[in-house]
Structures are given as structure tokens and as C-alpha cells.
Amino acid sequence: MSFQFPEQGPLLARCASTSVGHPLRGLDQAVTCVRCAGVLTVSSLEIVCAHCGQKYPRVGRIPVLLPRPDDHVSLWRQQLALLVAQGEHTLSGMDAEAALPGVVRPGQTRLRTLAKAVSDQLREISEVVSPALGGPLPPAQSVGLPRGVVEHIHFLYRDWGWDGGASLENQQSLDAIREMVGGQGLGGTLVLGAGGCRLAYDLHRQCGASDTVVLDIDPYLFLVAEEVIRGGSVQLTEASPAVQQVGRTARSWTLRAPAGPLGDDHFHFFLANGLAPPFVQGTFDTIVTPWFIDQVPTDLPAFLRTVNLMLRPGGRWINHGPLLYPPDAPLSRRFSCEEVLELAEQAGFGIERTSAVSGPHFVSPLTGRGKVEWVLTFVAAKIGEPPS
């Protein structure tokens, strides 16, 4: 793998009239061991730290750069077993409900359609995830279903399925960031909490992100996204218990990259912790946090210091997302827009541009339902080192 910047091609011309041109030192010289911070050679078949001997497995083609990585893989395999069991349980349970006395014929059709859709959905995810993980493992009692499927699967529908991948919401996110960055190319880019990866894909192709690293901690969205971005086609069923009409209970979407695949020479996947990215300081020209800063960091000032350290001098941090904090977050840590920008300045950033708009969010073509969300977008340049 190479992590050098090519000249900007015509696909990048819309945002890259001014290229950043900061050459990274090669991917193998930019990735660090989670245990000892030694530099890793991630292009080798086996990833082993030469300093401390820590071994890092892959899930499919994706390196797992997490503390106790084998334990993480074991957990994900146990979650996979739960998914399979959940599909079987849902199918049998709803079939039994459909057979109850008094259920009218349209109700029987709805329940059986929904049961089959949920079962199909979990089977389809398993078909992508299981070979990469090495199959399911019997789950421990404390193991729960993966959040990527239970809470965030709608990212995959929206990112790659709805409207043939031409979702208005995807375009609005891209346009919001494109307006913020102007004509300067993003250069070497790190996307933290990339999830379904559509925004990272669009930025890479259209905004001069000559090399992009996407990072997440949940393999269930990530493995599907990687399959799509590498040129695969994934069938994924969307099911909704909020039914208006029997014919709108479920729909199968074909997930594919609308503008073609991206190779692993300039678009790189890592399963790793976004709060402690395993990279040499000063590696990136741009860091993007999409729908991240309100949900993941429990200590936002400390996280902003990390973002600063990962950027080269003059690099940029791009944030895009709402400020919806977890219910258990203290009120003093539920920062407003003004507080976030003030904390960014204290961490060594200069705020260049900001935008805050409300718009449609996850409006499903299947149900016609969604919500309106307030989204904050801003670009901040690294103008100094963070306070120690």
C-alpha cells in the first residue's frame, strides 16, 4: 500500500482547484501500535508490532487495531450468533401471531411479511459479515446484539440504497461540507466514526481527498460499506413495524457505489478507536467528524486536543452533525454550538466557517417517515499546538 498523493484528477476537480500537496510518509510509517505506539507495517499479511510483539488480526481485509483485538473479534462473533438466533426467533414468533384467532387476512399478510423481512435482513448481513469474522461463536450471557444492526442499520439503506444511491440527504451533507472548504483539496484525510462510509466516499471522489482513512469500532456497518466501496453489490432488506399499508411493510434494496469502486491503494479501512486514532502525530491534512462529537467523546476538550495532534500544521478539522447528547450526559457537558467553537479555539484551532441548518433526516422511501434535524457544519484550521 502507498499513502502518497497523486496529482489531482478530473474527478476531483470540483473541490480541488487548490491541492494541499502535503506528502504523507507512507501508510506503513503512519500507523502505530495501540499498546506501545511503535510504528506498524500494516501492508504485511500478518500485522505484528516489532517493538512489543502485539499481533493484530484482520476482519476480512480490515486491520483490527484495538486493545485486546482477539477479544473484540470474539465478541463480534458472539454477536453474530445472536443475530442468527434473533432472525429465527422473529420468524417463528410472528408466524405464531399471524395464526392467532381474530387476526384478519391483511394482518396475517403483514405479520408474515414483516417476519420474513426481518429474517432476510439478518441473514443478508450475516452473509457479508460471517466469512470476514470467521463464523459465529456461542454467546456469553452478557453479550448483546450489535448496535450497528440494532440502532444504525438505516445508515446503510440511506447511504447506498435509497433512490439508487442518489439520496438527497447524502447530497445535502456533501454540499454543506463542500461549501465550507471552498476550492482547497482535502489531501490526506481521516474520517472518524465513518459508519456506512458514504460521506467519506463522496468526499474522497469529489473534494480532493487524495488518500482517505476511514475508522470505526463496529464491524457490522463497516464490512458492508467496504464490500460496496470495493465494487460489490449487497442486497439488504428494510423492514418497518410502523406500517401504513401492507404493501409497504418491507423492501429489498441493492446497495452499490453509485460512481464506481475505490481501491485500497488510496481508500483505507481500520477498525479502531476514534478517540485514540492509532496514527503518528501530524499525519493528516484533514480530519472529518461526521455525527460524532456529541455521541462518542465523554471528554470533548481532551478529544479536540487529539484531533489537533493528528493534524499537520495548517491542517483542518471538519465537523458535520447535530448536538444530540446521550441522556446520561451531565448538563455541563451538553455543549452548545458556541461552546464547541470556544473549546476548539482553546485547543489551538481557528474557526474559518460555520453553518447550522435544519433539514430532512432519514426520510425512508419505504415508509415516507423521518424527522427534521438541526445539523452543525464548520471548518477549523490548526493554528497552534494544543495546551499541554
Beta strands, then each sheet from edge to edge (+ up, - down):
strand 1: 47-48
strand 2: 55-56
strand 3: 58-59
strand 4: 62-65
strand 5: 188-192
strand 6: 211-216
strand 7: 234-239
strand 8: 250-255
strand 9: 267-272
strand 10: 284-290
strand 11: 311-321
strand 12: 349-361
strand 13: 371-382
sheet 1: 1+ 2-
sheet 2: 3+ 4- 9- 6- 5- 10- 11- 13+ 12-
sheet 3: 7+ 8-
end
